Amino acid sequence: METKTLNKQTESINQAIEITGSEAVMKAMIAEGVETIFGYPGGAIMPIYDALYDYRDQLEHILVRHEQGGIHAGQGYARSSGRTGVVFATSGPGAT
């Protein structure tokens, strides 16, 4: 019995999709199973919030009154639900 090996040349077509860093963050949150995000918008984080608007059907945002409150809310959410607590905050006092 004769065996033949067929050499098929396969073309690999790399189609890079360009997305913003903010969109990448949203896609990563969804991929990790995040459904709820606590946050306090401000100057440096606004591109994230712009992207979040486009994902409002998949990610729920809960507005907090200040960064510390957001951290406590995220931690309480994580402890009570067993899910990952996510908080978005801007630069400045919230980052120190």
PDB file as gemmi writes it, atoms N, CA and C in Angstrom:
CRYST1    1.000    1.000    1.000  90.00  90.00  90.00 P 1                      
ATOM      1  N   MET A   1       0.848  -1.169   0.000  1.00  0.00           N  
ATOM      2  CA  MET A   1       0.000   0.000   0.000  1.00  0.00           C  
ATOM      3  C   MET A   1       0.893   1.231   0.000  1.00  0.00           C  
ATOM      4  N   GLU A   2       0.574   2.137  -0.864  1.00  0.00           N  
ATOM      5  CA  GLU A   2       1.360   3.355  -1.000  1.00  0.00           C  
ATOM      6  C   GLU A   2       0.662   4.495  -0.259  1.00  0.00           C  
ATOM      7  N   THR A   3       1.444   5.263   0.492  1.00  0.00           N  
ATOM      8  CA  THR A   3       0.909   6.389   1.243  1.00  0.00           C  
ATOM      9  C   THR A   3       1.420   7.681   0.629  1.00  0.00           C  
ATOM     10  N   LYS A   4       0.520   8.599   0.419  1.00  0.00           N  
ATOM     11  CA  LYS A   4       0.907   9.898  -0.131  1.00  0.00           C  
ATOM     12  C   LYS A   4       0.698  10.970   0.938  1.00  0.00           C  
ATOM     13  N   THR A   5       1.601  11.882   0.974  1.00  0.00           N  
ATOM     14  CA  THR A   5       1.463  13.027   1.860  1.00  0.00           C  
ATOM     15  C   THR A   5       1.141  14.238   1.007  1.00  0.00           C  
ATOM     16  N   LEU A   6       0.066  14.846   1.316  1.00  0.00           N  
ATOM     17  CA  LEU A   6      -0.332  16.043   0.580  1.00  0.00           C  
ATOM     18  C   LEU A   6       0.148  17.273   1.338  1.00  0.00           C  
ATOM     19  N   ASN A   7       0.889  18.069   0.676  1.00  0.00           N  
ATOM     20  CA  ASN A   7       1.361  19.316   1.283  1.00  0.00           C  
ATOM     21  C   ASN A   7       0.430  20.448   0.871  1.00  0.00           C  
ATOM     22  N   LYS A   8      -0.303  20.890   1.822  1.00  0.00           N  
ATOM     23  CA  LYS A   8      -1.203  22.012   1.550  1.00  0.00           C  
ATOM     24  C   LYS A   8      -0.575  23.273   2.131  1.00  0.00           C  
ATOM     25  N   GLN A   9      -0.437  24.215   1.265  1.00  0.00           N  
ATOM     26  CA  GLN A   9       0.091  25.479   1.740  1.00  0.00           C  
ATOM     27  C   GLN A   9      -1.073  26.278   2.311  1.00  0.00           C  
ATOM     28  N   THR A  10      -0.932  26.611   3.564  1.00  0.00           N  
ATOM     29  CA  THR A  10      -1.996  27.385   4.199  1.00  0.00           C  
ATOM     30  C   THR A  10      -1.535  28.819   4.364  1.00  0.00           C  
ATOM     31  N   GLU A  11      -2.416  29.678   4.055  1.00  0.00           N  
ATOM     32  CA  GLU A  11      -2.131  31.092   4.237  1.00  0.00           C  
ATOM     33  C   GLU A  11      -2.697  31.538   5.565  1.00  0.00           C  
ATOM     34  N   SER A  12      -1.873  32.198   6.291  1.00  0.00           N  
ATOM     35  CA  SER A  12      -2.319  32.766   7.550  1.00  0.00           C  
ATOM     36  C   SER A  12      -2.569  34.247   7.325  1.00  0.00           C  
ATOM     37  N   ILE A  13      -3.776  34.602   7.472  1.00  0.00           N  
ATOM     38  CA  ILE A  13      -4.140  36.003   7.276  1.00  0.00           C  
ATOM     39  C   ILE A  13      -4.335  36.624   8.653  1.00  0.00           C  
ATOM     40  N   ASN A  14      -3.463  37.523   8.971  1.00  0.00           N  
ATOM     41  CA  ASN A  14      -3.561  38.216  10.248  1.00  0.00           C  
ATOM     42  C   ASN A  14      -4.373  39.481  10.053  1.00  0.00           C  
ATOM     43  N   GLN A  15      -5.513  39.484  10.650  1.00  0.00           N  
ATOM     44  CA  GLN A  15      -6.362  40.659  10.575  1.00  0.00           C  
ATOM     45  C   GLN A  15      -6.429  41.269  11.960  1.00  0.00           C  
ATOM     46  N   ALA A  16      -5.616  42.244  12.173  1.00  0.00           N  
ATOM     47  CA  ALA A  16      -5.590  42.909  13.460  1.00  0.00           C  
ATOM     48  C   ALA A  16      -6.773  43.862  13.554  1.00  0.00           C  
ATOM     49  N   ILE A  17      -7.431  43.795  14.668  1.00  0.00           N  
ATOM     50  CA  ILE A  17      -8.540  44.704  14.927  1.00  0.00           C  
ATOM     51  C   ILE A  17      -8.017  45.792  15.852  1.00  0.00           C  
ATOM     52  N   GLU A  18      -8.163  47.011  15.426  1.00  0.00           N  
ATOM     53  CA  GLU A  18      -7.699  48.111  16.254  1.00  0.00           C  
ATOM     54  C   GLU A  18      -8.809  48.550  17.194  1.00  0.00           C  
ATOM     55  N   ILE A  19      -8.506  48.514  18.481  1.00  0.00           N  
ATOM     56  CA  ILE A  19      -9.429  49.015  19.491  1.00  0.00           C  
ATOM     57  C   ILE A  19      -8.643  49.909  20.438  1.00  0.00           C  
ATOM     58  N   THR A  20      -9.348  50.725  21.156  1.00  0.00           N  
ATOM     59  CA  THR A  20      -8.691  51.599  22.125  1.00  0.00           C  
ATOM     60  C   THR A  20      -8.370  50.814  23.387  1.00  0.00           C  
ATOM     61  N   GLY A  21      -7.513  51.379  24.208  1.00  0.00           N  
ATOM     62  CA  GLY A  21      -7.208  50.759  25.493  1.00  0.00           C  
ATOM     63  C   GLY A  21      -8.449  50.644  26.357  1.00  0.00           C  
ATOM     64  N   SER A  22      -9.321  51.636  26.274  1.00  0.00           N  
ATOM     65  CA  SER A  22     -10.564  51.616  27.048  1.00  0.00           C  
ATOM     66  C   SER A  22     -11.469  50.469  26.619  1.00  0.00           C  
ATOM     67  N   GLU A  23     -11.559  50.247  25.318  1.00  0.00           N  
ATOM     68  CA  GLU A  23     -12.359  49.122  24.825  1.00  0.00           C  
ATOM     69  C   GLU A  23     -11.751  47.797  25.263  1.00  0.00           C  
ATOM     70  N   ALA A  24     -10.418  47.737  25.283  1.00  0.00           N  
ATOM     71  CA  ALA A  24      -9.741  46.518  25.732  1.00  0.00           C  
ATOM     72  C   ALA A  24     -10.069  46.228  27.193  1.00  0.00           C  
ATOM     73  N   VAL A  25     -10.143  47.280  28.006  1.00  0.00           N  
ATOM     74  CA  VAL A  25     -10.508  47.105  29.417  1.00  0.00           C  
ATOM     75  C   VAL A  25     -11.931  46.554  29.528  1.00  0.00           C  
ATOM     76  N   MET A  26     -12.860  47.111  28.755  1.00  0.00           N  
ATOM     77  CA  MET A  26     -14.248  46.632  28.801  1.00  0.00           C  
ATOM     78  C   MET A  26     -14.340  45.170  28.370  1.00  0.00           C  
ATOM     79  N   LYS A  27     -13.648  44.817  27.305  1.00  0.00           N  
ATOM     80  CA  LYS A  27     -13.671  43.436  26.819  1.00  0.00           C  
ATOM     81  C   LYS A  27     -13.050  42.486  27.844  1.00  0.00           C  
ATOM     82  N   ALA A  28     -11.997  42.944  28.522  1.00  0.00           N  
ATOM     83  CA  ALA A  28     -11.367  42.125  29.557  1.00  0.00           C  
ATOM     84  C   ALA A  28     -12.314  41.919  30.738  1.00  0.00           C  
ATOM     85  N   MET A  29     -13.026  42.970  31.125  1.00  0.00           N  
ATOM     86  CA  MET A  29     -13.992  42.846  32.229  1.00  0.00           C  
ATOM     87  C   MET A  29     -15.061  41.811  31.886  1.00  0.00           C  
ATOM     88  N   ILE A  30     -15.589  41.888  30.695  1.00  0.00           N  
ATOM     89  CA  ILE A  30     -16.630  40.951  30.266  1.00  0.00           C  
ATOM     90  C   ILE A  30     -16.073  39.535  30.193  1.00  0.00           C  
ATOM     91  N   ALA A  31     -14.859  39.392  29.660  1.00  0.00           N  
ATOM     92  CA  ALA A  31     -14.233  38.067  29.550  1.00  0.00           C  
ATOM     93  C   ALA A  31     -14.000  37.435  30.917  1.00  0.00           C  
ATOM     94  N   GLU A  32     -13.775  38.264  31.934  1.00  0.00           N  
ATOM     95  CA  GLU A  32     -13.551  37.769  33.293  1.00  0.00           C  
ATOM     96  C   GLU A  32     -14.848  37.575  34.070  1.00  0.00           C  
ATOM     97  N   GLY A  33     -15.968  37.854  33.442  1.00  0.00           N  
ATOM     98  CA  GLY A  33     -17.253  37.623  34.090  1.00  0.00           C  
ATOM     99  C   GLY A  33     -17.741  38.757  34.971  1.00  0.00           C  
ATOM    100  N   VAL A  34     -17.123  39.917  34.848  1.00  0.00           N  
ATOM    101  CA  VAL A  34     -17.547  41.078  35.637  1.00  0.00           C  
ATOM    102  C   VAL A  34     -18.877  41.573  35.095  1.00  0.00           C  
ATOM    103  N   GLU A  35     -19.799  41.861  36.000  1.00  0.00           N  
ATOM    104  CA  GLU A  35     -21.104  42.400  35.614  1.00  0.00           C  
ATOM    105  C   GLU A  35     -21.371  43.761  36.236  1.00  0.00           C  
ATOM    106  N   THR A  36     -20.740  44.038  37.382  1.00  0.00           N  
ATOM    107  CA  THR A  36     -20.997  45.265  38.127  1.00  0.00           C  
ATOM    108  C   THR A  36     -19.690  45.993  38.376  1.00  0.00           C  
ATOM    109  N   ILE A  37     -19.702  47.301  38.135  1.00  0.00           N  
ATOM    110  CA  ILE A  37     -18.532  48.142  38.356  1.00  0.00           C  
ATOM    111  C   ILE A  37     -18.964  49.340  39.183  1.00  0.00           C  
ATOM    112  N   PHE A  38     -18.216  49.622  40.233  1.00  0.00           N  
ATOM    113  CA  PHE A  38     -18.429  50.819  41.032  1.00  0.00           C  
ATOM    114  C   PHE A  38     -17.441  51.863  40.531  1.00  0.00           C  
ATOM    115  N   GLY A  39     -17.805  53.126  40.580  1.00  0.00           N  
ATOM    116  CA  GLY A  39     -16.860  54.101  40.081  1.00  0.00           C  
ATOM    117  C   GLY A  39     -17.198  55.537  40.374  1.00  0.00           C  
ATOM    118  N   TYR A  40     -16.151  56.339  40.255  1.00  0.00           N  
ATOM    119  CA  TYR A  40     -16.240  57.781  40.433  1.00  0.00           C  
ATOM    120  C   TYR A  40     -15.538  58.428  39.239  1.00  0.00           C  
ATOM    121  N   PRO A  41     -16.286  59.018  38.311  1.00  0.00           N  
ATOM    122  CA  PRO A  41     -15.666  59.583  37.107  1.00  0.00           C  
ATOM    123  C   PRO A  41     -14.884  60.860  37.396  1.00  0.00           C  
ATOM    124  N   GLY A  42     -13.925  61.112  36.570  1.00  0.00           N  
ATOM    125  CA  GLY A  42     -13.116  62.320  36.668  1.00  0.00           C  
ATOM    126  C   GLY A  42     -12.224  62.424  35.452  1.00  0.00           C  
ATOM    127  N   GLY A  43     -11.450  63.472  35.370  1.00  0.00           N  
ATOM    128  CA  GLY A  43     -10.659  63.797  34.195  1.00  0.00           C  
ATOM    129  C   GLY A  43      -9.922  62.659  33.520  1.00  0.00           C  
ATOM    130  N   ALA A  44      -9.002  62.018  34.221  1.00  0.00           N  
ATOM    131  CA  ALA A  44      -8.127  61.031  33.589  1.00  0.00           C  
ATOM    132  C   ALA A  44      -8.830  59.719  33.245  1.00  0.00           C  
ATOM    133  N   ILE A  45      -9.947  59.435  33.870  1.00  0.00           N  
ATOM    134  CA  ILE A  45     -10.642  58.154  33.648  1.00  0.00           C  
ATOM    135  C   ILE A  45     -11.777  58.280  32.632  1.00  0.00           C  
ATOM    136  N   MET A  46     -12.009  59.462  32.108  1.00  0.00           N  
ATOM    137  CA  MET A  46     -13.151  59.671  31.211  1.00  0.00           C  
ATOM    138  C   MET A  46     -13.137  58.803  29.951  1.00  0.00           C  
ATOM    139  N   PRO A  47     -11.982  58.502  29.344  1.00  0.00           N  
ATOM    140  CA  PRO A  47     -12.022  57.578  28.197  1.00  0.00           C  
ATOM    141  C   PRO A  47     -12.586  56.200  28.566  1.00  0.00           C  
ATOM    142  N   ILE A  48     -12.333  55.756  29.786  1.00  0.00           N  
ATOM    143  CA  ILE A  48     -12.903  54.487  30.260  1.00  0.00           C  
ATOM    144  C   ILE A  48     -14.419  54.617  30.349  1.00  0.00           C  
ATOM    145  N   TYR A  49     -14.885  55.736  30.865  1.00  0.00           N  
ATOM    146  CA  TYR A  49     -16.331  55.940  30.985  1.00  0.00           C  
ATOM    147  C   TYR A  49     -17.004  56.086  29.621  1.00  0.00           C  
ATOM    148  N   ASP A  50     -16.299  56.679  28.672  1.00  0.00           N  
ATOM    149  CA  ASP A  50     -16.842  56.757  27.309  1.00  0.00           C  
ATOM    150  C   ASP A  50     -17.045  55.359  26.736  1.00  0.00           C  
ATOM    151  N   ALA A  51     -16.073  54.480  26.948  1.00  0.00           N  
ATOM    152  CA  ALA A  51     -16.192  53.099  26.464  1.00  0.00           C  
ATOM    153  C   ALA A  51     -17.257  52.345  27.252  1.00  0.00           C  
ATOM    154  N   LEU A  52     -17.343  52.609  28.550  1.00  0.00           N  
ATOM    155  CA  LEU A  52     -18.333  51.939  29.393  1.00  0.00           C  
ATOM    156  C   LEU A  52     -19.746  52.216  28.895  1.00  0.00           C  
ATOM    157  N   TYR A  53     -19.985  53.401  28.388  1.00  0.00           N  
ATOM    158  CA  TYR A  53     -21.306  53.748  27.856  1.00  0.00           C  
ATOM    159  C   TYR A  53     -21.709  52.794  26.736  1.00  0.00           C  
ATOM    160  N   ASP A  54     -20.747  52.423  25.908  1.00  0.00           N  
ATOM    161  CA  ASP A  54     -21.037  51.510  24.796  1.00  0.00           C  
ATOM    162  C   ASP A  54     -21.304  50.079  25.257  1.00  0.00           C  
ATOM    163  N   TYR A  55     -20.917  49.754  26.481  1.00  0.00           N  
ATOM    164  CA  TYR A  55     -21.109  48.404  27.024  1.00  0.00           C  
ATOM    165  C   TYR A  55     -22.146  48.386  28.145  1.00  0.00           C  
ATOM    166  N   ARG A  56     -22.986  49.407  28.202  1.00  0.00           N  
ATOM    167  CA  ARG A  56     -23.952  49.534  29.298  1.00  0.00           C  
ATOM    168  C   ARG A  56     -24.964  48.400  29.344  1.00  0.00           C  
ATOM    169  N   ASP A  57     -25.142  47.692  28.242  1.00  0.00           N  
ATOM    170  CA  ASP A  57     -26.062  46.556  28.248  1.00  0.00           C  
ATOM    171  C   ASP A  57     -25.423  45.310  28.863  1.00  0.00           C  
ATOM    172  N   GLN A  58     -24.102  45.318  29.040  1.00  0.00           N  
ATOM    173  CA  GLN A  58     -23.399  44.164  29.594  1.00  0.00           C  
ATOM    174  C   GLN A  58     -22.761  44.438  30.950  1.00  0.00           C  
ATOM    175  N   LEU A  59     -22.491  45.704  31.241  1.00  0.00           N  
ATOM    176  CA  LEU A  59     -21.834  46.081  32.486  1.00  0.00           C  
ATOM    177  C   LEU A  59     -22.668  47.127  33.213  1.00  0.00           C  
ATOM    178  N   GLU A  60     -22.985  46.850  34.454  1.00  0.00           N  
ATOM    179  CA  GLU A  60     -23.743  47.808  35.267  1.00  0.00           C  
ATOM    180  C   GLU A  60     -22.765  48.687  36.031  1.00  0.00           C  
ATOM    181  N   HIS A  61     -22.965  49.990  35.974  1.00  0.00           N  
ATOM    182  CA  HIS A  61     -22.120  50.928  36.707  1.00  0.00           C  
ATOM    183  C   HIS A  61     -22.909  51.508  37.868  1.00  0.00           C  
ATOM    184  N   ILE A  62     -22.292  51.506  39.027  1.00  0.00           N  
ATOM    185  CA  ILE A  62     -22.903  52.112  40.207  1.00  0.00           C  
ATOM    186  C   ILE A  62     -22.038  53.298  40.609  1.00  0.00           C  
ATOM    187  N   LEU A  63     -22.613  54.481  40.542  1.00  0.00           N  
ATOM    188  CA  LEU A  63     -21.901  55.710  40.864  1.00  0.00           C  
ATOM    189  C   LEU A  63     -21.746  55.839  42.373  1.00  0.00           C  
ATOM    190  N   VAL A  64     -20.515  56.080  42.812  1.00  0.00           N  
ATOM    191  CA  VAL A  64     -20.243  56.311  44.230  1.00  0.00           C  
ATOM    192  C   VAL A  64     -19.939  57.792  44.424  1.00  0.00           C  
ATOM    193  N   ARG A  65     -19.925  58.244  45.653  1.00  0.00           N  
ATOM    194  CA  ARG A  65     -19.736  59.671  45.925  1.00  0.00           C  
ATOM    195  C   ARG A  65     -18.275  60.075  46.066  1.00  0.00           C  
ATOM    196  N   HIS A  66     -17.407  59.122  46.378  1.00  0.00           N  
ATOM    197  CA  HIS A  66     -15.970  59.403  46.434  1.00  0.00           C  
ATOM    198  C   HIS A  66     -15.199  58.088  46.334  1.00  0.00           C  
ATOM    199  N   GLU A  67     -13.892  58.200  46.116  1.00  0.00           N  
ATOM    200  CA  GLU A  67     -13.075  57.022  45.850  1.00  0.00           C  
ATOM    201  C   GLU A  67     -13.095  56.014  46.997  1.00  0.00           C  
ATOM    202  N   GLN A  68     -13.000  56.509  48.226  1.00  0.00           N  
ATOM    203  CA  GLN A  68     -13.013  55.596  49.380  1.00  0.00           C  
ATOM    204  C   GLN A  68     -14.317  54.821  49.450  1.00  0.00           C  
ATOM    205  N   GLY A  69     -15.414  55.506  49.213  1.00  0.00           N  
ATOM    206  CA  GLY A  69     -16.709  54.828  49.203  1.00  0.00           C  
ATOM    207  C   GLY A  69     -16.774  53.761  48.125  1.00  0.00           C  
ATOM    208  N   GLY A  70     -16.154  54.039  46.988  1.00  0.00           N  
ATOM    209  CA  GLY A  70     -16.117  53.064  45.903  1.00  0.00           C  
ATOM    210  C   GLY A  70     -15.365  51.811  46.295  1.00  0.00           C  
ATOM    211  N   ILE A  71     -14.239  51.993  46.956  1.00  0.00           N  
ATOM    212  CA  ILE A  71     -13.443  50.840  47.394  1.00  0.00           C  
ATOM    213  C   ILE A  71     -14.230  50.010  48.398  1.00  0.00           C  
ATOM    214  N   HIS A  72     -14.867  50.665  49.347  1.00  0.00           N  
ATOM    215  CA  HIS A  72     -15.676  49.927  50.332  1.00  0.00           C  
ATOM    216  C   HIS A  72     -16.840  49.207  49.648  1.00  0.00           C  
ATOM    217  N   ALA A  73     -17.470  49.865  48.690  1.00  0.00           N  
ATOM    218  CA  ALA A  73     -18.582  49.235  47.970  1.00  0.00           C  
ATOM    219  C   ALA A  73     -18.102  48.023  47.179  1.00  0.00           C  
ATOM    220  N   GLY A  74     -16.974  48.163  46.496  1.00  0.00           N  
ATOM    221  CA  GLY A  74     -16.424  47.050  45.730  1.00  0.00           C  
ATOM    222  C   GLY A  74     -16.040  45.878  46.614  1.00  0.00           C  
ATOM    223  N   GLN A  75     -15.455  46.186  47.764  1.00  0.00           N  
ATOM    224  CA  GLN A  75     -15.072  45.119  48.688  1.00  0.00           C  
ATOM    225  C   GLN A  75     -16.304  44.449  49.295  1.00  0.00           C  
ATOM    226  N   GLY A  76     -17.286  45.234  49.671  1.00  0.00           N  
ATOM    227  CA  GLY A  76     -18.521  44.662  50.212  1.00  0.00           C  
ATOM    228  C   GLY A  76     -19.241  43.802  49.184  1.00  0.00           C  
ATOM    229  N   TYR A  77     -19.253  44.269  47.947  1.00  0.00           N  
ATOM    230  CA  TYR A  77     -19.864  43.503  46.857  1.00  0.00           C  
ATOM    231  C   TYR A  77     -19.153  42.167  46.686  1.00  0.00           C  
ATOM    232  N   ALA A  78     -17.830  42.202  46.689  1.00  0.00           N  
ATOM    233  CA  ALA A  78     -17.051  40.970  46.512  1.00  0.00           C  
ATOM    234  C   ALA A  78     -17.300  39.992  47.656  1.00  0.00           C  
ATOM    235  N   ARG A  79     -17.325  40.493  48.868  1.00  0.00           N  
ATOM    236  CA  ARG A  79     -17.532  39.613  50.028  1.00  0.00           C  
ATOM    237  C   ARG A  79     -18.932  39.015  50.058  1.00  0.00           C  
ATOM    238  N   SER A  80     -19.920  39.816  49.702  1.00  0.00           N  
ATOM    239  CA  SER A  80     -21.297  39.325  49.802  1.00  0.00           C  
ATOM    240  C   SER A  80     -21.726  38.478  48.607  1.00  0.00           C  
ATOM    241  N   SER A  81     -21.121  38.717  47.441  1.00  0.00           N  
ATOM    242  CA  SER A  81     -21.553  37.995  46.239  1.00  0.00           C  
ATOM    243  C   SER A  81     -20.600  36.884  45.816  1.00  0.00           C  
ATOM    244  N   GLY A  82     -19.360  36.962  46.273  1.00  0.00           N  
ATOM    245  CA  GLY A  82     -18.363  35.996  45.832  1.00  0.00           C  
ATOM    246  C   GLY A  82     -17.807  36.308  44.454  1.00  0.00           C  
ATOM    247  N   ARG A  83     -18.202  37.426  43.895  1.00  0.00           N  
ATOM    248  CA  ARG A  83     -17.729  37.841  42.568  1.00  0.00           C  
ATOM    249  C   ARG A  83     -16.612  38.874  42.742  1.00  0.00           C  
ATOM    250  N   THR A  84     -15.947  39.188  41.660  1.00  0.00           N  
ATOM    251  CA  THR A  84     -14.875  40.176  41.704  1.00  0.00           C  
ATOM    252  C   THR A  84     -15.453  41.574  41.852  1.00  0.00           C  
ATOM    253  N   GLY A  85     -14.923  42.331  42.802  1.00  0.00           N  
ATOM    254  CA  GLY A  85     -15.329  43.716  42.984  1.00  0.00           C  
ATOM    255  C   GLY A  85     -14.436  44.621  42.150  1.00  0.00           C  
ATOM    256  N   VAL A  86     -15.025  45.438  41.301  1.00  0.00           N  
ATOM    257  CA  VAL A  86     -14.263  46.321  40.415  1.00  0.00           C  
ATOM    258  C   VAL A  86     -14.643  47.763  40.706  1.00  0.00           C  
ATOM    259  N   VAL A  87     -13.618  48.613  40.811  1.00  0.00           N  
ATOM    260  CA  VAL A  87     -13.840  50.031  41.067  1.00  0.00           C  
ATOM    261  C   VAL A  87     -13.008  50.841  40.082  1.00  0.00           C  
ATOM    262  N   PHE A  88     -13.633  51.809  39.432  1.00  0.00           N  
ATOM    263  CA  PHE A  88     -12.929  52.757  38.572  1.00  0.00           C  
ATOM    264  C   PHE A  88     -12.855  54.083  39.309  1.00  0.00           C  
ATOM    265  N   ALA A  89     -11.667  54.674  39.365  1.00  0.00           N  
ATOM    266  CA  ALA A  89     -11.498  55.986  39.981  1.00  0.00           C  
ATOM    267  C   ALA A  89     -10.499  56.779  39.153  1.00  0.00           C  
ATOM    268  N   THR A  90     -10.555  58.074  39.277  1.00  0.00           N  
ATOM    269  CA  THR A  90      -9.665  58.930  38.515  1.00  0.00           C  
ATOM    270  C   THR A  90      -8.342  59.122  39.241  1.00  0.00           C  
ATOM    271  N   SER A  91      -7.429  59.807  38.599  1.00  0.00           N  
ATOM    272  CA  SER A  91      -6.150  60.115  39.236  1.00  0.00           C  
ATOM    273  C   SER A  91      -6.366  61.221  40.263  1.00  0.00           C  
ATOM    274  N   GLY A  92      -5.349  61.500  41.010  1.00  0.00           N  
ATOM    275  CA  GLY A  92      -5.469  62.533  42.025  1.00  0.00           C  
ATOM    276  C   GLY A  92      -5.613  61.912  43.394  1.00  0.00           C  
ATOM    277  N   PRO A  93      -6.434  62.510  44.266  1.00  0.00           N  
ATOM    278  CA  PRO A  93      -6.558  61.996  45.628  1.00  0.00           C  
ATOM    279  C   PRO A  93      -6.954  60.523  45.687  1.00  0.00           C  
ATOM    280  N   GLY A  94      -7.710  60.062  44.715  1.00  0.00           N  
ATOM    281  CA  GLY A  94      -8.127  58.661  44.717  1.00  0.00           C  
ATOM    282  C   GLY A  94      -6.992  57.698  44.440  1.00  0.00           C  
ATOM    283  N   ALA A  95      -5.914  58.174  43.858  1.00  0.00           N  
ATOM    284  CA  ALA A  95      -4.789  57.310  43.501  1.00  0.00           C  
ATOM    285  C   ALA A  95      -3.697  57.315  44.565  1.00  0.00           C  
ATOM    286  N   THR A  96      -3.869  58.110  45.596  1.00  0.00           N  
ATOM    287  CA  THR A  96      -2.824  58.180  46.627  1.00  0.00           C  
ATOM    288  C   THR A  96      -3.230  57.465  47.884  1.00  0.00           C  
TER     289      THR A  96                                                      
END                                                                             
